[in-house]
Amino acid sequence: MAASRPDISNPDGLSLIQAGKAPAWMTDRRTLAVIAALEAKGLAGCARFVGGCVRNTITGHPVADVDIATTLTPDAVIEALTAAELCWVPTGIEHGTVTAIIEGRPFEITTLRRDVSTDGRNATVAFTLNWDEDAYRRDFRLNALYADPAGRLFDPTGEGLSDARAGRVVFVGEAMARVHEDYLRILRFFRFQAWYGKGEADATAVAACQALKDMLTGLAAERIAKEVLKLLAAVDPRPSVSLMAQTGALATVLPELTTLDRFERLVANEVDQRIEPDAELRLAALLSDGTAKAIAERLRLSNAQKARLIAAEGKSPRIDSRMSGPEARRAVYGLGQGTFTDRVKLGWAADSPAAAPQWRALLALGETWAPPTMPITGADVTAAGVPPGPRVGAILRQVEFWWIDQDFTSDRDQAQERLKVVLKGMIA
């Protein structure tokens, strides 16, 4: 840990408040309520915004979460929130974190900490009043930035602000030491490089991640999955994923991976078409055929994520750029719009660029054509005299097959006539 020294509070008077206007999250009444509660318990200056909300305001990224660091102990934080009649949850109280929840918005409030001991997976911490100590236990310098409620910036490492502006992702202090403290920081490095990095990645950080990549195997699957999906959600994670592959870290967490080609083409298509980044589909693009189920189970993905990955790698019906309109609509009807468009995007990414117009047309069809509802139901079959039972479903399927072959254009009256033909054929 670096020697303790006074806060570096931008001698030029730099602030998150620009042109007299504070960012919306700072002036939100819920934010103000939390700060007021903490300062009512402690002294003015006992609480500062930290991490993502400060970093993203500086870099121009959206702010999703507002985290607060404080000199108050967890017990004092709870007392402060209770006195202000604010809801709170002890989300990580052993590590000093209490979460205030106001009208559905969470605010993580964490007491200043220093590490007592670490083993690469867990840390034992002690609370402190020293902002430097709190900053020097963080992962990257651009995450060790603080701002007081008035917007004044604090940069204890002396490099966080310049890193954020330049797009440099650099570990606080010695890279090897930071990674040894928590091996998940290997994945966090590649994730932050994908989101905030510009140009060449920090060589010291890359070397540390490469040297310690094998330690990733001992981490909880859920932690790995969370970081990988966050990385893949960046607008263009290709350079970072490629770097991750070069260091061997990608193969450590996704040993089934064989090539980046399909993934890189998928991302290129998303960027070119201005399609919203889709982390789960990008993960599917990284996987070898037939591995989705095993990987989803190993990473302990949710049932919905697992089902999506398995469906996306399916081969029947075959999705081809040369499909006719009726064939494509039949596939959409059978697979559902979500799975159909997933397979189209993956097929497009694996095909020749010359086929792009056909894939683009298929994608548009899948996104805009809503599968119609079968015009008759089992109730119509029983009303025609068929007793309830398995035969009802079998007869209905025959009518459905005919309806699909008609390219879904037949109406209820026509379907009723077809039902009569099917029933007549069964009697004959």
N, C-alpha and C positions, 0 to 999 in steps of 0.2 A: 504494500500500500504506500502511496506517495505521502510525503510528510504533509501534515496539516498546515494550511495557510489561509489567509483571509479569502473570502469570496471574491471572485473577479466579476464585477457587476458592470460590464461594458462601460468603460470610462467615457465613452462618447454619449452616454445617456440613451443607449438603444432600448427600445421598448416594443412590446407586442402591439401597442396602440399606435397606429399609423394615421397621419393626417387627422388626429384628434378622434379617431374612430376605433373603438375596441372590437375585437372579434366577437361575433354573436354569442359564442359559448361562454365567454367571460362575463357578459352582461345579462345572461339568462337568469331570471329570478330564482331558479332552482340552484344555480351555482352560487349566487349571492347569498342564498339562505344557508348553504353549507358553510361558506366562509364566515358568515356572521356568527353562526353557532360555535365554530372553533375559536374565533377570536374573542367571543364572549367568555370562553373558558380560560383561554390563555391570553398572551399579550398580542398586540398587533404585530404581525410578522411571524406568528407561530405557524402559519400555513402558506405553502407555495404550490402552484401548479407545477407538474413535473412530467417529463417524458413525452409521450405521443402528442398530447394536445399542444405543447409548446413547440416541439419539433415540426409537427404538421402545419402549424400556423406560419412558421418561418419558411417552410418549403412550399407552401401553397397547396398542400394536400387537405382533403376534408378531415374534420375532427369528429371522430365517432365517440370516443371515450374521454372523460375528464378525470385525470388522476391527481391526487393531492398528497403532498408530503407534509409532515407536521412534526414539530418538536413535542407535541403532546403524547403521552403514553396511550396505549389502546384503551385502558380503563378511563382515562380522561376524555378520550374521543367519544366513548360510549356515553359518558355522563353529559358531555356537551350536546350530543345529538338528542339524547333523552330530554334534557332540559328545554331544548328548542322544539320538542314534540315532532322530531323527524324520525322516520323509520330507519332501522339499521339492521345489518346482518353480520355476524362475526365470520366472514368468509375465509380469513386466514390469520386468525388472531394470534396464533403461536409465532407467526412471522410479522406481527404488527399491523395486519390489515383488517380494517372494518369498512364495510360498504354501506354508505347511506343511499337510500332509495327514495326519490321524490318524484311522484307522478310517473312511475315506471322508469325513470332515468337513474342509473347507478353512478355513484361517485366512490371510487376506491380511495380510501384515506389510509395512508401507511405511515407509521412512526419512523423517524430517521433510524437507520440501522447500520451496523457494521458486522462483518462476518467474524464469527469466533472460530468456526471450523467448517470445512466443506469436503465432500468426497466425490464430487463430480455429478452427483444426483440430488443430494439434499444438503442443506446448509443449516448450521446452528447460528443464530444471530443474537446480538445484544443491541439494545436500544441506545441511542446516543443523542446528544444535542448538537453535534457537529455536522454541519451541512457537507463539508468536505468528505468526511468519512462515508456519508451516505452516497455521495457522488462517485467515490472511488470503488464502491462495491458493484456499481452498475456495469452493464456489458459494453456499450459503445459510447463514445464521447458525445455523439449527437443525441443520445438518449439521456445524458446527464446534464440536461438543461432545465432550469427552473425559472419561474416568473412569479412575482408577488401579485396580490390582487389588483395592484395599480398598473400592472403590465411590465414593470421593470425586470429586465432579464438578469439572470445569474448563470455564470459559466465557470464552475469550479475547476474544470480541467484546463481551461484556457483555450481549448481547441474545438469544443462542441459546436459553437456558433459558426465558425468558419467551415467545419465539416458539413454541417447541415446545408449551408449555402453552396458549397462546392460539390456536394454529392459524394462525400467520402465516408465510408463506413470503416471506422478504426476502433479497435478495442481500447478501453480505458487501461492505461498502464501497459503491462506486458501481456501480449496476446496469449502466450502459452499458459500463463498463470490464470487468466480469465477463463480459458477453456477448461483447464483442470478443475476449476471451481464448479463448473456446470457444463457437462458435455453437450447439452441441448444447444448451447451457444454456437456450436458448429452449424446447425441448421438455421439458427437465428441469423447468423452472419450472411448466409446465402439468401435468406428471405429479405433481410434489410438491404442487401446489395441489389436485389431485384426491384425493390420498391423505391429506394432512395439513391442508389449508387449511380454515378456517372463516370464513364471512362474506365480506365484500368483499376482493377480491385487492389486493395492494399496487400502488398506482397507478404508482409509479416503475418497478417491475418490468414491469408490463404495457406501459408506454410504451416501454421499452427493447426488449422482445420485438417489439412492433409495428414499431418503427423499423428493426430489423435482420432482420426475417423473411425477406427475400429471400436472405440469406446461407445459409439452410438448403439451398438448391439445390446448394451445393458440398460438402455432407457425404456421407459414404459411405452408401449405401442401407441397409446392414445396421445402422448406428448409428441411423438414422431409424426403421427398422422396430422395433428393440428398444425404443426409447423410446415409440413410439406404442402398442405392445402392452402395455407396462407401465402406461401411462396408462389404457388401456381396461380394465385388470384391476382398477382401483379399484372399490369397492363401488358408488359412484354418481358416475361421471365426467361427468355431464351439465352441471353448471355450468362445469366447467373446459373441456370440449370446446366449449361455446357461447362462452366467452370466447376460446378459441383461434380460433374461426371469426370472431368480431368483429374480432380483430386482423389477420386475413388469414393467420395462420400455418398454419391448417388447410388452406386452399386451396393453400398453397405446397407442402405435402407430399402432399396428396391433391387434385390439381386436378380430378379427375373427379367430386368430390362435388357434388351438386346441392341436397340438403336434409338437415336433421337430423331430420326428423319420424319416420321409421321407426326410426332409432337411439334417439331419446328414448323412443319407445313401447316398444321392446325392453327398454331398461334399466328402465323403469317396471314392466314385467311381471316382470322378474327380481327387482326389489326387492320388489314386492308378493307374489310367489309364493315369496320367499326362495330363489330359485334361485342357485346359485353363479355369480359373475361369469364370463363367457365372453368373453375379449378377442378371440379370433378371430371369433366370431360377431358381436360388436359391430362389428368392422371390416367384416364382410360387410354389416351393416345400413347402414353409411355409404356403401357403394359404389353407383354407378348400375348399372343392368342392363347386362350385357355387358362390364363392365370388369374383372372379377375376375382373369382371366388376365394382362392387361397390367399391372395393379397388382402382382400377386404376383411377376411377373418383374422389374418395376422395383425393387421393394423387396427383391428377392432372398430371398423367403421360402423355407422348406424345401419339398421336394416334397410332403410331407404337408399342410402349410398351404395350398399352392397348390391341391392336389386338393380340399381341403375347401371352399375359397372358390368354386371353379368349380362343384362339385356343389351347393353351397347356393343358387346363383343359377339353377340349372336350372329349366326350365318343364315338363318332361315326366317323369312324369305330373303333371298339374295338381293341386296340393294346395289343397283348398277346404274351408272350414268346414262345408259342407253334405254332405261325403262320408259315404257309408254305412259301416257297419262293414266289410263285405266289400271295399269300394273302398279303405278305409284300410289294411286288412291286405295287400291286393294291392300297394299302394304301399310299405309297409314291406318286404315280401318283395323287391320289385324294387330298391329304393333302399338298403336296409339301415337299421337303426334310427338310426344317427348322422345320415345325410343326411335321412331323413324328419323327425326331430325338429328339425333345423336349419331345414328349409323350413317346418315348422309354426310355429316361433317367429317366423320372418321374416314369414310370412303373417299371423299374429296381429298383429304390430306394424304391418302395413300396412292392417289392416281396421278396421271400426267397432268401438267398445267394446261395442256391443250383441251382437256375435258372440263375445264372450269365453267364454261357457260351452261353446260348440261347440269352440272352439280348445283349451280346457282339456281337454276330453274326448279330442280327437285326440292331444294331447300325452301324456296318461296312457296311451293305447293304444300309442303309439309307444315309450314308455319301459318298458312292462310286458309287451307281447306279443312273445315271442321267436319269430321266424320258424322254422317247423319244417323238418326236412330232408326232401327229396324221398324218398318211401318206396321207390322203385326206382332202380337205377343202370344205367349202360351195360352192366355185366356181366349184368344180367337180360335186356337186349335181345339180346346175343350168345348167351346161354344159350337164348333162344327161337329161335335159328337164323339170326340176321342176321349176316353176315360183318363182321368189324371194318372200320371205315372211316367216312366222313362220314355214311352212312345211319343209323348208330347214334345219333349226336347228333340228327339230324333227327327220328327216331322218338321218342327220349326227350323232345324238346321238345314234341311233340304230346301225349304223356301228361302232361307237366308243365302245359301250358296247361289241359288238362281238370281236373287236380288243383287248380290255382289257382281255376278256375271253381267248383269244389266247396267253395270257401272253406277249403281245406287240411284238410278233415275226413276224406277218404278214407284208409283204411289200406293197408298193403302188399298184402293180398289183393285189395282192390278195384282198386288200381293195376295189379296183374298181370292182372286181367280186362280192364281198359281197354287194356293193351298188346296183348292178344289181339285186341281189336276193331280197333285201329289196324293191326296186321299183316294181319288178314283183309281190311280195306278196301284195303290196298296190293296184295294179291294179286288181289282182285276188279278 
